[in-house]
Amino acid sequence: MPRSGKKVIHFYNSSGNLENTVKFLEKIQEKVNYINLNATVSGKSIKITIYGSRDLQYLACERLRNLAEIYLC
């Protein structure tokens, strides 16, 4: 039986560009639609909370990190 729970990931928009943050969040909607998540933006800080089974959390984390490398660096 797969375990479930929540995982919190923090990202920082080092580019400082608001457009990149918006693009990042839009891509999250497109690419990570198989798990429940909440995103909170405060200044340049982005907090994403993922809910679901651990295997899906792991997959979502990998995709989120890849998207962050593209849009937030």
C-alpha positions, 0 to 999 in steps of 0.5 A: 500500500503506497504511503501518502502525505505532504511535502513542502518545497521552497524555490527562490526566483533569483532572476527577480523577473515576475514574468518568469514566476508566472510562466513557472506557475503556468507550466506547473499547471500543465506538467504536474496535473496528476497530484494535488498541490498548493503554491504560495508566492511571497516576493521572490520566494515560492512555496509549493506543498504537494499532497499525495502518494510518495511515488507521485510526490517524488515524480512531481519534485523532479519535474518541479526542479526541472521547471525551476532550473528553466524559469527561476535561474 
